[in-house]
Amino acid sequence: MKYLSTRGHDARPEFCDILLGGLAPDGGLYLPEQYPQVSRAELDGWRTLPYAELAFRILSKFVTDIPAEDLRAICQRTYTAEVYRHARPGDDASDITPVHWLEPGRLALLELSNGPTLAFKDMAMQLLGNLFEYVLERRGEEINILGATSGDTGSAAEYAMRGKHGVRVFMLSPHGRMSAFQRAQMYSLQDENIYNIAVTGMFDDAQDIVKAVSNDAAFKARYKIGAVNSINWARVAAQIVYYFKGYFGATASNDETVDFCVPSGNFGNICAGHIARSMGLPIGRLVLATNENDVLDEFFRSGVYRPRRTAETHVTSSPSMDISKASNFERFVFDLVGRDPRVVAGLWKDVDGGGAFDLSQTPYYARLPEFGFVSGRSTHADRLATIRKVWEQYSVMIDTHTADGMKVALEHRSGERPMVVLETALPVKFAETLREALGRDPERPAELEGIEALPQRVAVMAPDVEAVKRFIVEHVGA
Ligand SMILES: *Cc1c(COP(=O)(O)O)cnc(C)c1O
């Protein structure tokens, strides 16, 4: 399988060539040259496979430069019931992503948040950790991952990379601005290859430092600086698997069709759903849910894609969906415009210049229904009401992001197909809003009791690019 850039660069790298990198040289995103098609016979054969084997079969279609037995071993190491151990009572952790019915045959949660950091990013990031270690060892290379986080992504990256040979993680976070639980999750890691840096500033300051360091080409090359951001193709590829697993879990035969609802921010999760559907998985609708940061809902309703400025971005109680632009959206638009890279390059010339584009009067927009997308948005009040409703009707507690999904899913139920809402985090991560909605605390997994009292390992420093560079140099020692 070869990969192309959405903006038309003529290189055709393979999976391992793009694993450790980010954007294509022309600023585009990587996608497979074509989506592999899954035959009915194959789908029938996959229905009862355990998660790790299913992951291997699906990923084999995208990863043709790792020997099959190695890839299978990586999938088996990654997707275990020990790693994904936070299944709801009554559900089987060895399913990795169990389907939890609220109304049997009609409405379900797909549990994607049973990994170490209790959010769906573990699904892809844990695989990435094992792939990085494998490829770096094969090449005799090292990488120093530099990132900024306000919560979910940073902790998922740290839990995926801890103890991995050839990998160090330098993760910047805004000092004193994360919850005590989030701080404890990250800072209590004692692994030698994990470095937490708390910057006395806001998340944007931390993000700016990461950009400044990455833009210093000489420093970046000398200290082998890399990233694990949401445009990483391997993360999207890993996420395709649970759409298949969720489909099998929600149906009795491959004649049925399922709708999925996806709480969305950077369009990474739902992009994987779009690809699964393009491969032939019988998905009816892909329902995209946003919070108040509704740049994607606006596009699907109007054909206008208008990224927001930082000052226009709302701080909400579903913070992992607080985005101003959706970094993976270009992948879908590439398919929508018939995979014409000149069209994509033209549209993103406007977007990268701070502008917007409007497809409403084009044949592309008229084709949207073929892709199955519909959308909706949710507000803080909607989240509270939905959390209460799901608790009262089904005795199930959901987190704020999943509540955004549930709110929009209920508006788009077909009555014919089951609606499966992707559960992107566990409620304990957002206890404050859960208390506001229900007047009670969410349950905490036993092993995380008292985590706030564990010793923490974090360097506090001013938001200063040079200070961060010095810290990296001291700890890389090259
Ligand atoms: C990252 C995240 C999202 C958004 O996912 P995208 O792939 O960026 O669309 C939703 N919910 C939670 C809890 C997340 O961590």
The ligand as a Gaussian input file, in Angstrom:
#p B3LYP/6-31G(d) Opt

LIG

0 1
 C      -10.088000      13.872000      21.269000
 C      -11.442000      13.699000      21.825000
 C      -12.606000      13.916000      21.050000
 C      -12.540000      14.405000      19.622000
 O      -12.011000      13.453000      18.739000
 P      -11.493000      13.878000      17.287000
 O      -10.805000      12.687000      16.751000
 O      -10.531000      15.032000      17.521000
 O      -12.674000      14.312000      16.491000
 C      -13.843000      13.656000      21.628000
 N      -13.942000      13.262000      22.912000
 C      -12.859000      13.058000      23.689000
 C      -13.049000      12.640000      25.107000
 C      -11.568000      13.259000      23.186000
 O      -10.494000      13.053000      23.962000

